[in-house]
Amino acid sequence: MLWLRTWALGVKSLLLHPMRSLLTVLGIFIGVASVIWLLAIGEGISQKAKEQIEGLGADNIIVRSIQPPDDDAGGFSAPKKYGLTRSECETIEKTISTVEKVLRIRELPYKFSYAGNPDVKPIDGRLVGCTSGYAEVTRLQIEGDGRFLDDEIDVSSNVCVLAGDLAQYLFPYEDPLGKQIYMPESRYYFKVVGILKPKNATAAIGGSLEAQDFSRDVYIHIKTMERRFGDTVIKRGSGSFSAKVFELSQATLRIKDVRDVPRTAEVIKATLEAGGKEKRQDISVIVPYELLEQAETTKFMFMMFMGLIAAISLLVGGIGIMNIMLATVTERTREIGIRRAIGAKRSDIIRQFLIETIALSVVGGATGILGGLLCPHVVELSRSLIQQFAPDVMKNLPEIVKETEAIIVPLSIPLAFCISVMVGVIFGIYPAMRAAQMDPIEALRHE
């Protein structure tokens, strides 16, 4: 009964100054909601990055060719050879026993148009030479009755598979299957045998892997690319001529056992650098398995940092509680003197003021949790409003911002609530102790 009476008296005292109590609760509300919001956004970003890395395959090792900087001096320059070669891929496949399969890829920028409709202007895209396994590794899906590339087909037959967005641009009113696309720069025609479902672009992963946009890709067999386009890419300009020679843009190596990935990656680096005194600058070895481990570490540090920022908000709310309670103690000095004079102990005074601070913290924590749970809906609503009223701004945002969803971290809810109550207790102790230590006679004289 004593505790119930104390709680009732505490709530009644707070309701005597509703605006003051509301502003104090607001400080705790913002702190608790900030903890949940920041951790939810951080979890969403981390999860998106992790999904992209997992999409590369934890049992894969990616070797990419790095193009050297262009010579801006102009004029004519000798062909520059760089990057991964077919013979190096064969050496890796034959000599490293832990490598199960090598998937070779070559990418070239080209313009594409619809051979049967001259009104459709040529569009810039990417010609990708690959094999049938490319669709599985990059998780590309065929739409409708088409098919992906077949390794058994005659490499002299010009067939291709189109990305969904490119197919929609080139064939807005027709079924692309069986039609031909035209490449003005090379004067080649390719018959469309498959259309891919739309695939979102992947964001760059740190400094290891650049962003990939699949929306304007045309896929042909890599053997066909070798026969039709060769290994030399010529760039002509006004008063200048340059050429670069590279055989492969990328090779994805599938490892038999994911546990062998780190060791195999070291062997691959040593194989590619054999005979050279310095580290090769024209290739990059990317290990998704290591990136996943780095992502987990980065996630932990990121969440700690976000939690620290949110904790500062709770600290500010706690300071607000202390200020309000100190002001309350001053205003209720005479009341404290009367209670002490009629027999109240110091522990009773401490309990009374601590209950008031805890009540403020509990209300602020509970409302803060409700506000924090709205985070995913608010993020989605914000994106919808930006898309509706500022589509240009939305278009220029990074893909990870446009696609990331806030994911509530279950642990953040009890954690934020417990911290808010602790803040109320910690910052309420000093005002309560100050009230309890007042001299009853001096308190009764207070006007």
URPE-V663696 format. One record per residue. N is the residue number from 1. RES is the residue in one letter. SS is DSSP state (@ for helix, = for strand, . for the rest). PSI is psi in degrees with one decimal (999 if undefined). D_LAST is the distance of its C-alpha to the last C-alpha in Angstrom with 1 decimal. Layout:
<<N	RES	SS	PSI	D_LAST> <N	RES	SS	PSI	D_LAST>>
This chain:
<<1	M	.	-39.1	32.3> <2	L	@	-42.4	29.2> <3	W	@	-39.6	29.6> <4	L	@	-42.3	30.2> <5	R	@	-39.4	27.0> <6	T	@	-43.4	25.1> <7	W	@	-43.6	26.7> <8	A	@	-42.8	26.1> <9	L	@	-38.6	22.4> <10	G	@	-45.6	22.3> <11	V	@	-39.8	24.4> <12	K	@	-40.6	22.2> <13	S	@	-38.7	19.1> <14	L	@	-36.2	21.2> <15	L	@	-15.3	22.5> <16	L	.	-22.6	19.2> <17	H	.	73.1	19.5> <18	P	@	-41.1	23.3> <19	M	@	-42.9	23.8> <20	R	@	-44.7	21.7> <21	S	@	-39.4	23.6> <22	L	@	-43.6	26.9> <23	L	@	-35.8	26.7> <24	T	@	-44.5	25.9> <25	V	@	-36.2	28.9> <26	L	@	-37.6	31.0> <27	G	@	-43.8	30.7> <28	I	@	-40.1	32.1> <29	F	@	-47.8	34.6> <30	I	@	-41.0	36.1> <31	G	@	-47.8	36.3> <32	V	@	-45.2	38.2> <33	A	@	-36.4	40.4> <34	S	@	-40.8	41.2> <35	V	@	-49.7	42.4> <36	I	@	-43.6	44.7> <37	W	@	-50.6	45.9> <38	L	@	-41.1	46.8> <39	L	@	-35.6	48.5> <40	A	@	-43.9	50.4> <41	I	@	-42.0	51.6> <42	G	@	-41.1	52.6> <43	E	@	-39.7	54.5> <44	G	@	-44.6	56.3> <45	I	@	-44.8	57.4> <46	S	@	-41.5	58.5> <47	Q	@	-39.5	60.4> <48	K	@	-44.4	62.2> <49	A	@	-39.7	63.3> <50	K	@	-39.7	64.4> <51	E	@	-40.0	66.4> <52	Q	@	-40.3	68.2> <53	I	@	-42.8	69.1> <54	E	@	-30.7	70.3> <55	G	@	-24.8	72.4> <56	L	@	-20.8	74.4> <57	G	.	118.5	75.2> <58	A	.	-21.7	74.1> <59	D	.	16.4	77.8> <60	N	=	154.2	78.8> <61	I	=	130.3	79.1> <62	I	=	128.1	79.3> <63	V	=	117.7	81.3> <64	R	=	144.7	80.8> <65	S	=	140.3	82.8> <66	I	.	119.4	80.9> <67	Q	.	131.7	82.4> <68	P	.	158.5	82.6> <69	P	.	143.1	81.1> <70	D	.	145.4	83.4> <71	D	.	113.3	85.4> <72	D	.	8.2	84.2> <73	A	.	-16.8	87.1> <74	G	.	-172.8	89.2> <75	G	=	-152.2	93.0> <76	F	=	133.9	94.8> <77	S	.	150.3	93.6> <78	A	.	150.3	95.2> <79	P	.	137.3	94.0> <80	K	=	123.6	91.1> <81	K	=	134.3	91.3> <82	Y	.	171.1	88.2> <83	G	.	-175.2	86.5> <84	L	=	141.1	87.6> <85	T	.	162.0	91.3> <86	R	@	-37.2	93.2> <87	S	@	-36.0	95.1> <88	E	@	-39.6	91.8> <89	C	@	-41.1	90.7> <90	E	@	-39.6	94.1> <91	T	@	-44.7	93.8> <92	I	@	-44.4	90.3> <93	E	@	-34.7	91.6> <94	K	@	-29.6	94.7> <95	T	@	-22.1	93.4> <96	I	.	109.3	89.9> <97	S	.	-24.2	90.4> <98	T	.	-9.5	86.8> <99	V	=	120.2	87.0> <100	E	=	-39.5	88.0> <101	K	=	146.7	88.3> <102	V	=	120.8	87.9> <103	L	=	114.4	86.9> <104	R	=	139.4	88.0> <105	I	=	140.0	86.3> <106	R	=	132.9	87.1> <107	E	=	134.6	85.1> <108	L	=	139.3	86.4> <109	P	=	132.3	84.8> <110	Y	=	165.7	87.1> <111	K	=	145.1	87.2> <112	F	=	145.7	88.2> <113	S	=	169.7	89.6> <114	Y	=	120.7	91.3> <115	A	.	-28.0	95.1> <116	G	.	1.2	95.7> <117	N	.	93.7	93.2> <118	P	.	-13.7	93.5> <119	D	.	-19.6	90.6> <120	V	.	114.6	88.1> <121	K	.	146.0	87.2> <122	P	.	144.0	87.3> <123	I	=	141.3	83.9> <124	D	=	138.0	82.8> <125	G	=	-162.0	82.5> <126	R	=	125.1	83.3> <127	L	=	122.3	86.6> <128	V	=	117.6	86.1> <129	G	=	125.3	89.0> <130	C	=	-171.8	88.4> <131	T	.	-176.8	89.9> <132	S	.	-27.3	89.3> <133	G	@	-11.5	86.7> <134	Y	@	-38.9	84.4> <135	A	@	-38.5	83.1> <136	E	@	-44.0	82.1> <137	V	@	-42.5	80.3> <138	T	@	1.4	78.3> <139	R	.	46.9	77.9> <140	L	.	140.7	79.7> <141	Q	.	134.8	80.7> <142	I	=	138.6	83.7> <143	E	=	135.0	83.2> <144	G	.	-144.3	85.9> <145	D	.	4.6	89.5> <146	G	.	-172.8	89.7> <147	R	.	165.4	89.9> <148	F	.	-176.8	88.9> <149	L	.	146.1	91.3> <150	D	.	127.0	94.1> <151	D	.	-16.6	95.3> <152	E	.	-3.4	98.8> <153	I	.	162.0	99.4> <154	D	.	119.7	101.8> <155	V	.	-15.0	99.7> <156	S	.	-10.1	101.9> <157	S	.	128.1	100.6> <158	N	.	90.2	97.8> <159	V	=	154.2	95.2> <160	C	=	164.8	91.4> <161	V	=	134.5	88.2> <162	L	=	144.3	85.5> <163	A	.	149.6	81.8> <164	G	@	-44.8	80.4> <165	D	@	-40.0	78.7> <166	L	@	-40.0	81.8> <167	A	@	-38.8	84.0> <168	Q	@	-34.0	81.9> <169	Y	@	-46.2	82.3> <170	L	@	-30.2	86.0> <171	F	.	68.8	86.9> <172	P	.	-26.3	84.5> <173	Y	.	8.6	87.0> <174	E	.	161.3	89.4> <175	D	.	119.4	89.6> <176	P	.	-25.1	89.9> <177	L	.	128.1	91.9> <178	G	.	-14.2	95.4> <179	K	.	171.1	94.7> <180	Q	=	140.1	95.0> <181	I	=	156.6	92.5> <182	Y	=	139.7	93.8> <183	M	=	99.3	92.7> <184	P	.	-35.3	93.8> <185	E	.	-32.7	93.5> <186	S	.	-13.3	95.8> <187	R	.	32.9	97.8> <188	Y	=	147.5	97.4> <189	Y	=	142.2	97.0> <190	F	=	134.7	95.3> <191	K	=	132.6	95.5> <192	V	=	122.4	92.2> <193	V	=	-4.7	92.4> <194	G	=	149.3	88.8> <195	I	=	135.5	85.3> <196	L	=	148.3	82.1> <197	K	.	148.2	78.9> <198	P	.	139.4	76.1> <199	K	.	129.9	74.3> <200	N	.	146.9	71.0> <201	A	.	149.0	71.0> <202	T	=	139.9	69.7> <203	A	.	159.1	67.2> <204	A	.	142.5	68.0> <205	I	=	97.0	67.1> <206	G	.	-138.1	65.7> <207	G	.	11.5	68.6> <208	S	.	-38.8	71.1> <209	L	=	128.6	72.1> <210	E	.	164.6	72.1> <211	A	.	148.9	71.1> <212	Q	=	126.8	73.9> <213	D	.	117.2	74.5> <214	F	.	4.9	77.1> <215	S	.	-22.2	77.1> <216	R	.	38.9	80.2> <217	D	=	145.4	82.3> <218	V	=	123.4	86.0> <219	Y	=	127.3	87.4> <220	I	=	163.6	91.0> <221	H	=	141.4	92.7> <222	I	@	-29.3	92.4> <223	K	@	-37.3	96.2> <224	T	@	-40.8	96.7> <225	M	@	-41.7	94.3> <226	E	@	-42.3	96.3> <227	R	@	-39.9	99.5> <228	R	@	-35.3	98.3> <229	F	@	-14.6	95.9> <230	G	.	-164.2	96.8> <231	D	.	-3.2	94.5> <232	T	=	129.8	94.4> <233	V	=	120.3	91.8> <234	I	=	136.3	92.8> <235	K	=	116.9	90.5> <236	R	=	140.0	92.1> <237	G	=	-177.6	90.4> <238	S	.	106.2	91.4> <239	G	.	16.0	93.5> <240	S	=	156.5	92.4> <241	F	=	127.5	93.5> <242	S	=	155.0	91.8> <243	A	=	145.8	92.4> <244	K	=	146.6	90.6> <245	V	=	120.3	92.1> <246	F	.	146.4	90.2> <247	E	.	-41.0	91.4> <248	L	=	141.2	88.3> <249	S	.	-33.5	84.7> <250	Q	=	151.7	83.4> <251	A	=	126.9	84.6> <252	T	=	118.3	82.6> <253	L	=	120.5	83.7> <254	R	=	126.4	83.2> <255	I	=	142.8	82.9> <256	K	.	-41.9	84.3> <257	D	.	127.5	81.4> <258	V	@	-25.4	77.8> <259	R	@	-20.8	77.6> <260	D	@	-1.4	80.3> <261	V	@	-52.2	78.5> <262	P	@	-44.0	76.9> <263	R	@	-41.1	80.1> <264	T	@	-37.5	82.2> <265	A	@	-40.2	80.1> <266	E	@	-39.9	80.8> <267	V	@	-40.1	84.5> <268	I	@	-44.1	84.6> <269	K	@	-43.4	82.9> <270	A	@	-38.0	85.5> <271	T	@	-42.8	88.3> <272	L	@	-24.9	87.3> <273	E	.	6.5	86.9> <274	A	.	132.8	90.2> <275	G	.	-10.9	92.3> <276	G	.	143.6	89.4> <277	K	.	-24.1	87.8> <278	E	.	160.9	84.5> <279	K	.	135.0	82.2> <280	R	.	135.3	83.4> <281	Q	.	-6.3	81.4> <282	D	.	7.2	83.1> <283	I	=	157.4	81.9> <284	S	=	126.6	78.6> <285	V	=	116.9	78.4> <286	I	=	126.8	75.5> <287	V	=	100.0	74.6> <288	P	@	-33.1	72.4> <289	Y	@	-43.9	72.0> <290	E	@	-36.1	70.4> <291	L	@	-35.9	68.3> <292	L	@	-43.3	67.0> <293	E	@	-41.3	65.9> <294	Q	@	-37.6	64.3> <295	A	@	-37.9	62.6> <296	E	@	-42.5	61.0> <297	T	@	-44.6	59.7> <298	T	@	-38.8	58.5> <299	K	@	-45.0	56.8> <300	F	@	-45.5	54.9> <301	M	@	-39.6	53.7> <302	F	@	-43.5	52.9> <303	M	@	-38.0	50.9> <304	M	@	-42.2	49.0> <305	F	@	-44.3	48.2> <306	M	@	-40.7	47.1> <307	G	@	-35.7	45.0> <308	L	@	-42.4	43.3> <309	I	@	-43.6	42.4> <310	A	@	-36.2	40.9> <311	A	@	-31.7	39.0> <312	I	@	-37.9	37.4> <313	S	@	-41.6	36.1> <314	L	@	-35.8	34.6> <315	L	@	-42.1	33.1> <316	V	@	-40.4	31.4> <317	G	@	-38.1	30.1> <318	G	@	-39.7	28.8> <319	I	@	-37.1	26.9> <320	G	@	-41.1	25.4> <321	I	@	-44.5	24.3> <322	M	@	-43.0	22.7> <323	N	@	-44.9	20.8> <324	I	@	-42.6	19.5> <325	M	@	-34.2	18.5> <326	L	@	-40.6	16.7> <327	A	@	-37.7	14.6> <328	T	@	-40.7	14.3> <329	V	@	-43.1	13.2> <330	T	@	-43.8	10.3> <331	E	@	-32.2	9.3> <332	R	.	23.8	10.0> <333	T	@	-45.3	8.6> <334	R	@	-40.2	7.3> <335	E	@	-42.1	10.7> <336	I	@	-42.2	12.5> <337	G	@	-42.0	11.4> <338	I	@	-44.6	12.7> <339	R	@	-40.6	15.8> <340	R	@	-36.5	16.6> <341	A	@	-29.6	16.3> <342	I	.	10.7	18.9> <343	G	.	0.6	21.2> <344	A	.	136.4	20.6> <345	K	.	167.6	22.3> <346	R	@	-36.0	21.4> <347	S	@	-33.1	24.3> <348	D	@	-41.3	22.7> <349	I	@	-42.8	19.6> <350	I	@	-44.8	22.0> <351	R	@	-40.0	24.2> <352	Q	@	-48.4	21.6> <353	F	@	-32.8	20.6> <354	L	@	-37.9	24.3> <355	I	@	-38.2	25.4> <356	E	@	-42.5	23.3> <357	T	@	-38.4	24.7> <358	I	@	-38.4	28.2> <359	A	@	-43.4	27.9> <360	L	@	-41.7	27.3> <361	S	@	-40.7	30.2> <362	V	@	-45.5	32.5> <363	V	@	-44.8	32.1> <364	G	@	-39.8	32.5> <365	G	@	-42.3	35.5> <366	A	@	-46.1	37.2> <367	T	@	-33.5	37.0> <368	G	@	-36.8	38.0> <369	I	@	-43.9	41.1> <370	L	@	-42.4	42.1> <371	G	@	-36.4	41.7> <372	G	@	-35.8	43.8> <373	L	@	-16.5	46.5> <374	L	.	-5.0	47.1> <375	C	@	-52.4	48.1> <376	P	@	-38.0	51.9> <377	H	@	-39.2	51.8> <378	V	@	-40.7	49.7> <379	V	@	-45.1	52.1> <380	E	@	-41.5	55.1> <381	L	@	-39.8	53.6> <382	S	@	-42.5	52.8> <383	R	@	-39.4	56.4> <384	S	@	-41.0	57.8> <385	L	@	-40.5	55.8> <386	I	@	-41.5	57.0> <387	Q	@	-35.5	60.5> <388	Q	@	-43.3	60.3> <389	F	@	-17.5	58.7> <390	A	.	66.7	59.6> <391	P	@	-31.4	62.9> <392	D	@	-39.2	63.8> <393	V	@	-43.5	60.6> <394	M	@	-37.8	61.2> <395	K	@	-34.0	64.8> <396	N	@	-5.8	64.0> <397	L	.	148.7	61.4> <398	P	.	151.1	62.7> <399	E	@	-36.6	64.3> <400	I	@	-29.1	61.8> <401	V	@	-38.1	58.9> <402	K	@	-23.3	60.9> <403	E	@	-21.2	61.8> <404	T	.	134.3	59.1> <405	E	.	143.0	57.0> <406	A	.	128.5	53.6> <407	I	.	115.5	54.1> <408	I	.	126.9	51.1> <409	V	.	114.1	51.0> <410	P	@	-37.9	50.4> <411	L	@	-24.7	48.7> <412	S	@	-25.4	46.1> <413	I	@	-57.8	44.5> <414	P	@	-32.6	43.5> <415	L	@	-48.5	42.9> <416	A	@	-40.1	40.4> <417	F	@	-44.9	38.6> <418	C	@	-39.9	38.4> <419	I	@	-38.5	37.2> <420	S	@	-40.2	34.4> <421	V	@	-41.3	33.3> <422	M	@	-39.8	33.6> <423	V	@	-43.5	31.6> <424	G	@	-42.0	28.8> <425	V	@	-48.5	29.0> <426	I	@	-46.4	29.3> <427	F	@	-7.4	26.6> <428	G	@	-13.7	24.2> <429	I	@	-46.4	24.8> <430	Y	@	-48.8	22.8> <431	P	@	-38.2	19.5> <432	A	@	-43.4	20.2> <433	M	@	-39.2	21.1> <434	R	@	-39.9	17.9> <435	A	@	-40.0	15.8> <436	A	@	-27.6	18.3> <437	Q	.	2.8	18.2> <438	M	.	144.1	14.6> <439	D	.	120.8	14.5> <440	P	@	-39.8	13.4> <441	I	@	-44.8	12.3> <442	E	@	-37.6	10.2> <443	A	@	-37.1	8.7> <444	L	@	-27.8	8.1> <445	R	@	-13.6	6.4> <446	H	.	132.9	3.8> <447	E	.	999	0.0>>
